[in-house]
Amino acid sequence: MKIAFVGKGGSGKTTLSSLFIRHLAAARVPVIAVDADINQHLGAALGLAEKDAAALPAMGAHLPLIKNYLRGSNPRIPSAETMIKTTPPGEGSRLLRVGGRNPVYDACARTVPLDDTSVQLMATGPFTESDLGVACYHSKVGAVELCLNHLVDGREEYVVVDMTAGSDSFASGMFTRFDLTFLVAEPTRKGIAVYRQYKEYARDFGITLKVVGNKVQGPDDLAFLRAEVGDDLLVTVGYSDWVRAMEKGRPARFADLEETNRRALETLHTTADAAYERRDWERYTRQMVHFHLKNAESWGNAKTGADLAAQVDPAFVLFEGAAAPQPA
């Protein structure tokens, strides 16, 4: 299951995504956590020391390795240099799975201990001083999109992505890569504005969107969210002493999280599992190709000097039982 957490900056999406990741890990569910936010805070939210979080390898820095591995023996992709963030897999491509090892995970993933279990964490990397004036953050997030395009995952296998704030994820087709998107919204006009924007953009793409109300302090806040988002409101989360201690660098064991908030996380888990039944691999592949052709025409062909439409394998459909990754 591929799960995205989105929302306004400061809404608490990184905190909630980290809590959901901890919940999955505590349930012994295989999970890969991905920090795709321009502000890289997921590592710290999962308990890494500041220096260890800063030392996480940047996926964007390993893009040539990622492309070379995923390209495999696909005859439609003559070189890694002609791959872009939207390049879809085809016959001969190497595919990623949630478990196991491969050169991409070896280079980009690090194990984060959580009580008596652990998760694998990958990060796009921060926006650096050398990027100023010459790059946009979407070029870094492209490494995540390329990996998601080549990922086959099944029930109770999770990839949880903490996305960049606001509606920036619509700058590419990555918003269609998820089985379920949790939009974290505070009970404020600004929080609801991001929800409406996301809902409008996602409307024509079959995106399953559920709102998680955060920082809800009483009946008036709950009534406000219900009035503004209707049936999209899945659950609400209130103040947490456990989270406050975690933010101070003194987290208790996850089992000590408040019962009401643990029940909220269980609701997210149950809802995510139910989304698996609606998974449509043909539509997933079709949307992948759609955005690849759009990107190829608008900038990809000119940048690579190649006809990137030729990378599309018309007979290929990604699906859960697709071939295991080829040897490196």
N, C-alpha and C positions, 0 to 999 in steps of 0.2 A: 504494500500500500504506500502510495506517495502522498504525503500530507504537507500542505503549506500553511504557515502562519503569516498573516498579513495584517496591516492596520496602520493607523496614524503613528507618527513618531511620538514616543512617550506613552503609548496606549498600554504597554505591558506585554507586547507580543513575544519579545525575547524571554521574559520571565515565564509566560505561560507555555511557550514551546519547550523551555527547559524542564518545566514541571511535567509536561506530557511525556517527554523523553525519559525522565526519571521513572514515571509511572510504568511505561512500557518495559524499561529495563528491570524494574522490580517484579514485573509479571513474567520475566524470563522470555520476553519477545525479542527476537533479533532486530536491532535498530541501528541505522546509520543516521547520525545527526549532521546537518549541513548548515553552516553559517554563511548565508548569502546576502547579509545586510552590509551596507557601506560602513556602518559602525559595528565593528566586530566584538560583540559582547557575549555571544552564546557560550564560548569556552569558560568565561568567568562565571556565568550563570550556572554552569554545570560543575562548578567548584574548582576549576583550575586556578592556580596562582597567576598573578598578572604576568610574570615573566614567562611562564609556561604557555599561557594563552597567546602572548605575543610571538612565541617561537613556533607556533603552528605553521606548517608549510602552506604556502599559498597555492591553491589550485591554478590560479591564473599564471603563475610562474612555471607550472609544469604542463602548460597547454600543448607544446610539441610532443611530449611523451604521451599525453592522453590521446591526441589525434593519431599518433603512430600505432598505439596499441589497438584502439577501436577500429581503425581502418582495416586491420587484418589483411586478408587476401581479397577484399572486395574489388573486383576488376573495374568497377565504375569510378573508383577513386584512385587515380594514378599516383598521387602523392599526398602527404599530410598537409602540404602547403595549400592545397586546393580545398581543404575542409574548412567550413565555417561553423558557427555555433549551432546552426539549424540542420547540418548535414544528417540525413536519416540513415539508419542501418540498411543493409541489403545482404544478399547472399555473399558469404565470406567475411562479413563484419564480425568482430569480436563483441560479445555481449557481456554486460556486468550483471552479477547477482548480488543480493544483499550479503550473503555469507561467502566464505572462502577468501582466497588471496589472489591478487593479480598485481601487475606493476602499477596500476593506477592507485589502488589502495596502499600499496607499499610506499609510494612516493607522497601521497596526499593525506592519508588517514592516520590518526593517532588514537590510541586507546585512552579513554578517560575513565578512571575508577569511580564507581558510585556505590557507596556502602559495600555490600558483598557481591556486586556485579560490576559490569562496565558497558560502555558503548563506544562505537567508533565515531570519531568526529572529523569532519573535513571543513575547510574554510576557504572562501574565495580569496581571502587576503584583503588587507585594508587598502584604501586609496592613498597612495604615497605621494610625497612631494615631487618625485620625478614624473608622476602622471599629470600634474597640473598643466593645463593648457594644451595637452597633446592626446589625452585619452578620456573616455567616459567610463563610468563604473560598469556599464553593461558589457564592456569587453572582458571584464573579469568574471562576471556572472555567466558569460558564455561557456566557460568550462563546466559549470554545473548543468546548463541546458544540454550540452553535448552528452554528458554522462547520463542524464535522465532519458535522453532519446535512445540510448543503447542499454537501458536497464530493463531486465525482466524480473519481476517480483511477484510473490504470491501472497496468499492469505497469511496473516500473522507474520509478515516480513515487512518492516517499516523503513521508509526513508522520510525523515522529518526535516523540512527546510524552513529556517527562519529567514523570511524574505526581506528585501529592502522596504523601507517605509513608504506609505502612500500608494500611489498607483503606478510607480515606476516599473513594476514587473510587466506592465503592458507594452513596454518598449520592444518586447520580443514575444515569441509565442510560448514562453516558459509558463505562463499562467494556465495553459491547457495541459500541462504535463502532470497534473495532480488528480488523484481520485477524489480528493476532498480538500476544500480550502476553509480554514477557520479564520474568520475576520474578527480580530479583537477590537472591541469598541467601548470606549468610555461613554457614560450617559451624558454627553455634551453635544452641542450642535456641530462642533468640529469632528468629533468622532463619527457622528451619523453622516456627515458630508462625505467622508472617505468611503463609508459603506455604500452610499448611493452611487458614487462614482464607480466603484468596483462592480456593483450590481449592473450598472448600465453597460460597462465595457464587456462584461462576461456574458451578457444576456443571450447572444447569438451563438455561443460556443458550448452550450450544455454543461457549464461549470456548476458543480455542486458546492454551494456556499452556505456556511452556517456561521452565525454570529455568536461570539462568546463575549458577554457583557463583563467588563472588568471594572474594578473600583466602585462596585455597586454598594451603596451605604444604607439603603432603606427602600421602603415601598414606593416612594416617589421616583427614585432612580429606576426601579424595575418597571414601573408603569410607563415612564418616558421611553425606555427601550422597546417595550412591547408595542407602544403606539407608533414608533418610528420604523421598526423593522419587521413587525408582524411575526409570521410563522418562521422566519429565518433565525429568530432568537432561539438558540439551543439551550444555553445554560448561562448562569451568572456566577461571578467570583467576587468575593468581598475582601476585606482587609485580612492579612495573614501575618501573625507573629513569626511563623516559620520563615516566610519570604523575607521579612524585615531582617531577621537574624542572618539569613543567607546573604543578603545584600551587604551586610556588615562583615562578611567573610567568616561567619561563625554558624554555619548550617548545622542543624540537628540531623539525626537520621531521618530519611524520607518517611519512614513509618510513623513518625511523630507529626506529620502534616495534619492540619485540622481535618476532622471527619467530613465537614461540609465541602471542603475543597477537594478531598480525595474522591468524594462522590461525583463532583463535577468532572474530574479527570476520567472517572469510569464511564461517565456519559459520553465524553469525547471518544473514548476507546470503542465503546459499543456502536456509536454512530459511524466511526471510521470502518469498523468491521462490516457494517451493513452496506457501506458504499462499495465494497468488493463485489457484491451481487450485481451491481449495475455497471460493472466494468465492461467496456466495449473496445476491444483491441483494434478492431477495424477502424472505428472512428478515431481512436488515438493515433493510429498510423496515418490516417487521412489528414488529420489536423497537422501532424508533423510535416507532411509533404507540402501542405498548403502554405505554411509559414516559411518553409525552406524556399519554395518558388518565389514568394514575395520578397524575401531577403536577397535571393539571387538576382532578381531583376532590379531591385532598388539600389544595391551597392555591392553585392557579392561578386557578380561577374566582373565588374570593373576592377575590384580590388585584387582578385586572383588571376584575372586574365583568362579565365576558363568559363565554359558553359556549365554552370552548376546544376542546371535542370537535368543534365545527363547523369547526375549522381543518383537520381531516383530510380529504384528498382520497382517497376510496376507490379511485379508478382509477389513482392515481399510484404508480409504482414507480421508485425511484432506480436508475440503472444507468449503466455506464461511457460509453455512447454518448448519454447524455442531452444535451439541447440546450445549446449553448454559452451562457455568461452573456450576458444582454441588456445593451445599452449603459446606462451609468449615467444 
